[in-house]
Amino acid sequence: MMGDVDRQLELTLGPQYVVEVEDRLTTSLSRRRGSSYASPPQSLDDARRLAALLLDSDEPPAGDGPWRRPLAGGHRLVRLVRTDG
């Protein structure tokens, strides 16, 4: 439990990044509507790890994206956006 507290108190240095993800789906094919999400700001390393997870990749992607991953009935777009705050 103490590790969680220590992690919350860490000072994050350097730029922060938001991971934006959008599922673009054809409703007639997938029977679902697309959706989107933007993560809280985080370090570049954490943002790349999240992007890899969303892209179903073993390796974090390079650059800022956007990266595309096929989905049943559409595709997923993932990109990193640097924040100033």
N, C-alpha and C positions, 0 to 999 in steps of 0.2 A: 504494500500500500504506500509506503514511503516513497518508492520510485515514481509513482504517479504524481505526487506532490512536487518532487524534485523536477520532474519533466515540465510541469506547469510553470515553474519559476525560472526556467531557462530563458536567457535573453537571446532573441533571434537577431542575428546580425546579417546585413546584406539585404539585397532585394527580395521581395516577396512575390509569389506567383499564385494566380488563381487558375485552377483547371476547369475549363469549360467543356461540357460534353453535351451533344445534341444527337438524339436518335431520330433520324428522318425515315419514316415508314410510309409505305403505301397501305392505307387502311384496308383496301379490298384484298390485299395479299396477306397481311399480318393480323387483321382483325384487332389491331391496337393502333392508337394514335401515337405519334412521336412525342417526345418530351425532352426537356433540357434541364441542366443543373450546373451551377457554378460553386466550386468548393470555397471554403474559407481560405484566406491568404496563408501561404506556407513557403518553406524554403524551396529552392530549385530542385534539390535532391528528392525531397518528399513529393513535390509536384510531378517529377518524372516517374517516380515509382507508382503514383496513382494513375498516371497516364498509361503506363505499361499494363497495369491491372485492367483498366477499362478497354484497352486494345487487345487483351488476351495475349500479351507478349511476354517472353521470358526476359527480355532486355528493355531497359528504359529507352524511349525514343530520343533521337538527337534533334536539336533545333527547337522551334516553338510550335511546330505544326502549321496548319491543321493536318492531322493524320486521319485516315479513313479505315474503318473496319466494316466488312460486310455483315449484315444481320439478315435473318429471315424476313423478307418483305421490305428490305431497305438497307440502310447503313448508319454507322455511328461516326460522328466527327468529334475529334478531341483536339483541343489546343491549349497552350499555356499563354496567359496574359500577365505581364509584369504589372504590379501595382506600385504606386508611389507612397502608399500609407503604410 
